[in-house]
C-alpha cells in the first residue's frame, strides 16, 4: 500500500490542524480545525480549504479545541457523511465548542449587518455554519475509549492514548495493514494532536505505554520555549492577586473555556483554602466554560488520582466554592463591568478574538488599577498576542484603547508541553522502530529550534511539514 501524508493546516503555523493520511487513493483526516489570527485572512482560509470528501474514509479527532475541531461542520456540509472518531469526553467537548462557535458567528453576523446598514452598505458576510449544522455533525461522532483498538477503514486500525492536554485529548496511534503474526509488515503512525504536561491538576499525565511508532507527527507550539517552574508560578499568582486586591482592581484572565478555566479555578480554590490569597470574588464569565465544567463532572475516567480521590471518594467539588460565581446570562456579564474591584474575571475567548472577553477588555484595559493576566499561548496577529507583546494601543470591537492596565505573563498554566517536556516524553516512549519525526502545529522559529534540539538529543531524522507538500511514509 502506498502511504503518504500531507497537511492543509498547522504546517509552519499553530492553528487550523488538518492532517491527511493518504492510503493509495483513499484518505483519512486527522483533525479538522479552524484557523485563528487576522480575521479577514482566517475567514478566507476557513471558507476556502480545498479537499474532496468523496474519497475520505474516516475523520479522527484528537481533542476538542477549536483549532482542531472547528471546521467539522463545514466538512459535513460539503458532503462528508462518514464517522468521526473521538474519545467520549472529546465528543462532548467538541459539541460544546462547535455550538458556541455557531452562536458567536450568528451574533457577529447580526452585529455586522447593523453596522453595514448604518453606513448604507450591503452586508455580505455569512456564518460558516449554524447550530443545526453542529447538531448534524454531532451525530457522526463515534466515541472510542482510550486503549481500545478500533478498525476505522479497510486495513487501518486506530487506538487512542491519553495526551494529557485537555479533558479527553488523545494521541492517535494508527496502524496500517495490521499484522499480528508479523508486526514488521505493518506501518504505525502516531499523530500527537497537542501534547500535555506532567503533574498538571485534574487530568492524567501524557501516556508513554503505546505501540512503538514508525512515524510521529508531533506538535511544536512551545518548540523554543520553557515554562515557568510551577512553584515560581504559584508565587507569581499569589503576588498578582494580592497586589490587585490592594489596588482594588480587576484581574481579567482571557482563558480557554476548556481545561484552562477549570485549572485556574482549581488553583485559586487551593490558594484561598491555604490562606495564601485573600477571599476575593471570582467570576467565570463564559457560558461555554460553565458547560465545559459540567462535562468535566461526568468524565471522571479522565481525572488524575488526586482529583479522583477528592471528587469521587470524598465528594469535594474542585470546581465550586464560596468565592466562585459562574455567570451565564448577558445581563450578569454586563453587570460585572459596573462592579468595583477587587475581583477576578476568567472569561473566554483565550486569544481575545471573540466572546465576552472583548467587552471586559474594552471596559477595563485602560484603567491602571486593573490587570490583564496572560496564561496561555496567543497566536500571531490575535488581540491577545498584541497585548502580550506590549502594544500601547489596541483595537477592540472597532475602537482604539490605550493599554493602561498591568499585563502579567504566566506561561506555567499552558496545557502544552514545552520543548524540554516534549523531549522528555519522546525519550519515554518506545522509539525502537522510529524512522522519522514530522513537526507540525508550530511557528517557523519554534520548529527550527526544536528540530535542532531533537538532533542534539539523538533524533536525527526530523522534518518540518510544509502546507500541501506530500511526504511518503
N, C-alpha and C positions, 0 to 999 in steps of 0.2 A: 504494500500500500504506500502510495506517495503521500508523505506528510509534510505540510508546510504551515507556517503561522504568519499572520500579519496583523497590524493594529490600525484601527480607524480613530483612535483617540488615546490619550495618556501616553503618547510617544514623544519624548523630549518636552513634555508638559505634564502638569499634575492632574488636571481634571478630564472628564469625558472618557472614562475607561471603556474601551470596546476592542476586545482581542478576538481574533478569528483563528480557529484551528481548522485547516483545510485537509480533508482526507479524500484523496483523488478529486472527484467533482462534487463532494458533499462538504457541508460546513457545520461547525459548532461554534457558537458565540459565547465568550466568557465575559460577562458584564455588558450592560448597555446603558452607560452613564451619560449624563448631561454635562456639557461644557459650562464652566463658570469663569467669569472675568469681565472684560469690557462688554457692556450689554448688547450693543449692536453686533459685534463680532460673534459673541456667544450665541445670540439668537439665530444668526445666519448659519453657524455650524450645526446647531441643534435641529434646524429645519432641513438642512441640505446634506446630511450624511448619506453617502451613496452605498447601498447594499441591497442586493436582490435576495428577498426572503424565500424564494421558491425552492432553493437548494439547501435551506437551513434545516438541519435535523433536530437541533436542540439548542436551548439557551441555558447557561449555568450562571447563577448569581452568587457572587462571593459574600456580599453583605448589602445592607440596606441604605447606605449613604447615597445621596442624590447624584453624586458624580460617578456612581456605579450602577444605579438602577433608574435614573431619571428619564430615560428615553424608551423604557419598555412599552409604554402606551403607544408611542409613535411607531415602534416596530410592529405592534399588533394592528394598528390602523393601516399599515402598509401590507397587511395580509398574512402575517405570521400567526399560525393557529396551533403551533406545537407546544410542547411542555417547556416550562421554565423551572429549573431545579434549584432549590434553595433549602437551607435549614428551616425548621418550623419558626424559629424566632426571627430569622431574616425575612421570611414570608410576611409576618405580622408587621415588622418594622417598615419594610418596603411599601406595604399597603398604606401605612400612615404617611410616609414621605410623599408618595405619589398623590394621594388625596389632598395633602396640604399644598403641594405644588400646583395642582389644578385650581384650588381655591385662590391662591395668590395670583395666578395668571388671570383668572376671571376678574379679580379686583383691579389688577393693573390695567386690563382692557377697558374696564369701566372708567377708571381714572383718566387714562389717556384719551378716551373718546370725549370726555368732558373738556379736557384741556384743548383738544383739537377744535371742538365746537366753539369755544371761546375765541379762537383765532380765526374762525370761519374756514377751517380746513377740513378736508375729508380724512376720516380715520381709517387706516389700513391694517394696523397690527391686530392679529388674532391669536388667541392662546394656542399652544401646541396641541393640547388635548384637554378634555373635560373630565369631570368627576365620573361620568358614565363610562368614558374610555378606561379610567382606572379600575372601575368595578369589573369591566370586561376582562382586563388583563389579569386581575387578581385570580380569576377562575382558571388561569393557565399555570399558576404557580403550584408545583408539586413539592411538598415537604419531604426532605430526606435528612434523617438524623445523622449526627456525627458517627464516624466509624462504621457505616453501613454501605457496603458496595452495591451500586445500582447500575444496571445496563441503561444507557441513555441513547444509544444509536447502534446500528449493526457493527459489531466488532469493537465497541467502545464502552468502557465502564468508568463510573465516577465514584469517588469516595471523598467525603468531606472530613476535615480535621480542624479542630478549634484554632482560629488565628489569633485569639486574644485581643482583638482590636475593638470591636463593639459587640453588643449582645447579638449572638447568632453568627458572627463573622466566621469565615471558613477559608482554609486553604483548599483548593480544588485539585485533587490528585486524579488525573485522567490516564487510564491505561488503554492503549490502542492494541488490538489483536491480543487480548489476554490469553495467556498460555500457562496453566498450572504445571504441566509436565516439563516445560522448558521456558522459564521466565526470561531467558536471554533473548528470545524471539519476540517479546513484547516491547513496546515503547511506552515509557512512563513520563508524563509531562505534568509538572506542578505549577499551577498559577497561584501566586500567594495572595491575590487581592491586596489588602492592606495588612501589614504585619503589626501586631500589637506588642505590648511591653510586659516584661516580667513584674510581678509583685504589685500590680495595679489593683485597686479595690474593686469589688463586685464580681468581675469576671475572671476566668482562669487564665493562666499563662499560655502563650502560644505553644501548640503541640510540637513535640520533637519526634515522637514514635510514629513514623509513617513509612510507606514503601519507598525505597531508595529511588529517586527520580533520575531520568536520563537528562532532562532539560528542566530548568527553572525559569519562569517568567516572574521577575522579582521587582516589587515596588521600591522607589528610592526617594520618597517625599523628603526625608531628612538625610539624604545621602551624603551631605557635607556638614552636618550639624550634630552636636551633642547636647542632650537635655540637661537641665539643672539637676543637681542631686536632690532627691526627694526631701531630705531634712532641711536643706537650704531653702527649697521652695516653700515648705511649711512655715519657716521663719519669715520669709518674704510675705506670704499671705497674711500672717499674723500682723506684721508691720503695716501693710497696706490697710487692713481693716481697722486697726487701732487708730492710725493717722487720719483716716477718713472720718471715723466716729468723732474724733476730736475737732475736726473742721465742720462737723455736722453736714458732711457731703454725701452724695450718692456714689456708689460704685456700680457702673454699668459694665456688665460682663457679656459681650457677644459670645454666644455659645451654640454649638451644635446641639440640637434638641435631644439627640440620642447619645448616650454614654457620657458626654462631657457634662451635661446639665446634672445628671444623676450623680456623677462623681463629685462635682462641686458641692452638691447638697450633702453628700456623704461626709466630705472633709469638713465643711462648715459645721455640720452637726457634731462631729467629734471634737472640734476645737471649742465650741460652746460648752459641751459637756465637760471638757477638761479645764474650762475657765481660762483658756488662753486668749480668747477674744470676748468682748462684751456681748451681752444679748442685744442683737440688732435685727430689725425686721428684714427678712429675706423673702423676695418675691421671685417666683419662677413664672415669668410672663411670656408664656408660649403655649398655645393650645396643643401643639404637637408634642412639646416636652411633657405636658401633663398626660397626654395619651400614651406617650412612649413609656412613661413611668408605670402606667398601668400594665403595659406589655411586659416590662421587667418583672412585675409581680407574678405573672403567670408563666414565667420561664425560669424556674429555679434550676433546671438542668444545666444552665449556663453559668451559675454562680460559682465563685471560688469557695473554698472550705470555710473561711471565716464568716462570710455573709450567710452561707447556708446555716452555720451554727447559730448565728444571731436571729436570722429571719425565720428559719423553719423550726428550730428546736426551742428557741426562747421567745419567739413571736415579737421580736423587736423590729420595727419598721425602719430600715435605714433611709427611707425616702420621705419621712414625715416626722416633724417635731414642732414644739410650741411656737418657735420664732418664724416658722416657714408658712408662706401662703402661696397657693397655686392660683393664678388668675387665668381665666379663660375668656371672659367677655371683653369686647372692645371698650365698654364703659369702664370696667375695672382697670384696664390698661391705661386709658386716658387719665383716670383719677390719680395714677402714680406720678404723672407729670406735675400735678398740683401739690403733692405732698412734699413736706420738708424732710431733709435728711436728719440723721443718718439712716441709710438703708442700702441694701444690696439688691440689684435687679439683674437676674440671669435671664437673658432673652435671646431669641433666635432672630435672624439667621447668623450662623457662625462666622461668615465672611462679610457681614454687614451689607449684603446686596439686596435683601428683601426682608419683609416681615416687620414686626414691631420694633426691632432694634433701631430701625431708621428714625422712628418718631422719638424714641428716647434719646438718641444721639442728637437729633435736631434740637430737642428741648434742653439738653444738659451739657453738650460738649463745649460750650463757650463760657461755662461757669468754672472759675479756678478752684472752687471748693470741691468739685467733683473729680472722679477718677474713671478712666476707661481702662479696664484690665483686659489685655490680650492674652488668651490662654491656649491658643492653638494656631495651626498653620493658616496663613492668609494667601490665597492665590494671587498671582500677578494681576495688576490692574483692578483689583477689587477695592472697595472703600476701606475695608479692614486693613488691607496692605498699605494704603496711603496713610492711615492713622498710625499703624505700626512703624512705618518708615519716617515718621516725624514731620509730615507736611503741616505747615502752619495754617493752611486754609483748605477746607474740603467741601465738595458739593454733595448735599444731601437733599433728596426729593426736589431737585431743581433749583435749590437756593444755596448760596455760599455761607459757610460758617467758619469762624476762627476757632482753632483748636486751643482753647484756654485750659481745659481740664488736664489733669496729670494723666500721662499714658504710662501704664506699667506693663512690662512684658514678662510673662511667666510660661515658658515652654515646657515646664515639667508636667503640665497637665495634658500634653499631647497624647493622643491614643496611638500615634505612630511610633514605632521603634526608631531610634536614631542610628547613625551608621555603626557605632560600636555595638549596639544591641542587635542590629541586623546581622552583623558579622558573627556575634556570639551564637545567635540562633542557627545560622548557616553551619557553623562548626559543630553544633549539637545534633544535627540530623545526619542520617546516613547518606554520605555523598560518594559511596564506593562506585556507583555507576555513572556519576555526573560527567556529562560531555561538555555542556556549555550553560552559562547563565546569561539570560537576556534581561536587560534593565528597562523597566517601563515606569510610568507614573512618577516622574520627577523632572525638575528643571535641568537644563543642559549642564550648568555648572556643577550641580549636585551629582549628576550622573557621571561626569568626567572624574570628579574627585573620588566617588565611590568605586568606579571601575579600577582606578589606580590603587585604591586601598585594598580591594579584593586581590589584585595581582600580588601585592606585598604580603597578603595573608594566605597565599597558597592556592589561589583560584585563577589560573592563567587564562582560561577560555571565558571571556566576558565580552558581550556585545551590547551596545546601546541601540535599542529599536528605533527605527525611523518610521514615521507615519506612512502607511501604504506599502512599504517595502516588504517583499516576501522572503521568508527565511526557511530553508529546507532543514528538517529535523531527521 
